[in-house]
Amino acid sequence: MANESEDFLERGLETYCDALRAVRHFQRSVQKTSFDVLTRHLGNLSTALGVPLDPAMIEPYLNPKPVGRPNDPEWKSADEWEGGGWVAVMLPCPQPLWRLYSGIAWDVMPDGSERGTATVDFEAYRVPTKENLLRRVKDLNPPVRFDVGTWSREVYMRDALVPKEMQQLGSKLADLLDEWARFFREIRGLKALDEPG
């Protein structure tokens, strides 16, 4: 085990800067695409939600967060990190929602592999709002043409993404945002989430 750790550190010393440049370039490219697409679709989404959304509030979002201090309770070493994550942009939303995320999310699959998807999701302030949102999305007619599911207080729509499709990220995110707008138009806006379904 010590030899494996030493080999890893030696390789890290040789490749760190190149790897970091590649990761940062990937993050910036994904976040720029996500920002541009969300900005272009903000008017349509705002009308469907029935509330104003401010493009100046869109900010970059990474999960896991960049390395912090080892005594920070949010900090996890590489050994503790369970995988998955986001490279995206985030936009605060009016209640009863909390935030919108748009970008690439990775899930850890049952076999331990990780799969990236173009994902747009809404995070709710409260679990009942999330459950109401999920039920209404699943009841939409015609049905949503994307994978729908939940994490914690979030409801997502996502579309599979493979490396050869990275040039299609913008169009995939645009289609997901259009589908969310269709959903919110159908239920007559954000305030419908406070009503029983």
C-alpha positions in Angstrom: 0.0 0.0 0.0 2.9 2.4 0.8 4.4 1.8 -2.7 1.0 2.6 -4.3 0.7 5.8 -2.3 4.3 6.8 -3.1 3.8 6.0 -6.9 0.6 8.2 -6.8 2.5 11.1 -5.2 5.4 10.8 -7.6 3.0 10.8 -10.6 1.1 13.7 -9.0 4.2 15.8 -8.9 4.9 15.2 -12.5 1.3 15.7 -13.8 -0.4 18.0 -11.3 -0.2 21.2 -13.4 -1.3 19.6 -16.6 -4.1 17.8 -14.9 -5.2 21.0 -13.1 -5.2 23.0 -16.3 -7.3 20.3 -18.0 -9.8 20.2 -15.2 -10.1 24.0 -15.0 -10.5 24.3 -18.7 -13.2 21.7 -18.6 -15.0 23.4 -15.8 -14.9 26.8 -17.4 -16.1 25.4 -20.8 -19.0 23.6 -19.2 -20.0 26.6 -17.0 -19.7 29.1 -19.9 -22.0 26.9 -22.0 -24.4 26.4 -19.0 -24.4 30.2 -18.3 -25.0 31.1 -22.0 -27.9 28.7 -22.4 -29.6 29.6 -19.1 -29.3 33.3 -19.9 -30.9 32.8 -23.3 -33.8 30.8 -21.8 -34.3 32.9 -18.7 -37.1 35.1 -20.2 -39.1 32.0 -21.2 -38.5 30.3 -17.9 -39.3 33.4 -15.9 -42.6 33.8 -17.8 -43.5 30.2 -17.2 -42.7 30.5 -13.4 -44.6 33.7 -13.2 -41.7 35.4 -11.3 -38.7 37.5 -12.4 -35.3 35.8 -12.6 -32.2 38.0 -12.5 -29.4 36.9 -14.8 -27.0 38.8 -12.6 -27.6 36.3 -9.9 -26.3 33.3 -12.0 -23.1 32.0 -10.4 -20.7 29.1 -11.0 -21.3 26.0 -9.0 -19.0 23.0 -8.3 -19.6 20.0 -6.2 -17.5 18.7 -4.7 -16.1 22.1 -3.8 -12.5 22.9 -4.4 -10.2 21.6 -1.7 -10.6 23.4 1.6 -9.0 23.1 5.0 -8.7 19.7 6.5 -10.5 20.9 9.7 -13.5 22.2 7.8 -16.4 19.8 8.3 -17.3 20.1 4.6 -13.8 19.0 3.5 -13.3 15.4 2.4 -10.1 13.7 1.5 -9.9 11.8 -1.8 -10.3 8.6 0.2 -13.6 9.8 1.8 -15.2 11.3 -1.4 -17.9 8.9 -2.6 -17.9 10.2 -6.2 -20.5 12.0 -8.3 -20.7 15.7 -8.4 -21.6 18.8 -10.5 -20.0 21.3 -12.9 -22.8 23.8 -13.4 -24.2 27.2 -12.8 -26.7 28.0 -10.0 -29.5 30.6 -9.9 -31.4 31.5 -6.7 -35.1 31.1 -7.1 -38.1 32.6 -5.2 -39.8 30.4 -2.6 -41.1 27.8 -2.4 -38.1 26.8 -4.6 -34.6 27.6 -3.5 -32.2 27.2 -6.4 -31.9 26.1 -10.0 -28.8 24.1 -11.2 -27.9 23.7 -14.9 -24.9 21.8 -16.2 -23.4 18.3 -15.9 -24.1 16.0 -13.0 -22.4 12.7 -12.3 -24.0 9.8 -10.5 -22.3 6.8 -9.0 -23.8 3.7 -10.6 -24.5 0.4 -8.8 -21.3 -1.1 -10.3 -19.2 1.9 -8.9 -18.8 3.6 -12.3 -19.7 7.2 -12.7 -22.1 8.5 -15.4 -22.4 12.2 -16.5 -25.7 13.7 -17.6 -26.8 17.0 -18.9 -29.0 18.0 -16.0 -31.3 20.9 -14.9 -32.8 20.6 -11.5 -34.8 22.7 -9.0 -34.1 22.5 -5.3 -37.0 23.2 -3.0 -36.9 24.8 0.5 -39.0 22.1 2.0 -39.5 18.3 1.3 -43.3 18.6 0.8 -42.6 21.2 -2.0 -40.1 18.7 -3.6 -42.7 15.9 -3.3 -45.4 18.1 -4.9 -43.0 19.2 -7.7 -42.0 15.5 -8.4 -45.6 14.3 -8.5 -46.7 17.1 -10.8 -43.7 16.5 -13.1 -44.5 12.8 -13.4 -48.2 13.6 -14.1 -47.4 16.0 -16.9 -49.3 15.1 -20.2 -47.7 14.6 -22.6 -45.1 13.0 -20.4 -41.7 14.5 -19.8 -39.3 13.0 -22.4 -36.3 13.0 -20.1 -35.2 11.0 -17.1 -36.9 12.5 -13.9 -35.8 11.8 -10.4 -34.8 13.3 -7.0 -31.8 14.0 -4.8 -32.3 15.3 -1.3 -34.7 18.3 -1.8 -34.1 18.4 -5.6 -36.1 17.3 -8.6 -34.1 16.9 -11.8 -34.7 16.3 -15.5 -31.6 14.9 -17.2 -30.4 13.5 -20.5 -27.6 11.0 -20.9 -24.3 12.5 -22.0 -21.3 10.6 -23.5 -17.9 12.1 -24.3 -18.7 12.2 -28.1 -21.8 14.3 -27.3 -20.0 17.1 -25.4 -20.5 19.5 -28.4 -24.3 18.9 -27.9 -24.3 20.0 -24.2 -25.8 23.4 -25.0 -28.6 21.9 -27.1 -29.3 19.3 -24.4 -29.5 21.9 -21.7 -31.7 24.1 -23.9 -34.1 21.2 -24.4 -34.2 20.5 -20.6 -34.9 24.2 -19.8 -37.7 24.2 -22.5 -39.2 21.1 -20.9 -39.1 22.8 -17.4 -40.8 25.9 -18.9 -43.5 23.7 -20.5 -44.1 22.1 -17.1 -44.4 25.4 -15.3 -46.7 26.8 -17.9 -48.9 23.7 -17.6 -49.3 24.1 -13.8 -49.7 27.9 -14.1 -46.5 28.9 -12.5 -44.5 28.7 -9.3 -47.4 29.5 -6.9 -49.1 26.2 -7.9 -46.4 24.4 -5.9 -47.9 25.8 -2.7 -51.3 24.3 -3.6 -52.2 20.6 -3.0 -51.8 18.7 -6.3 
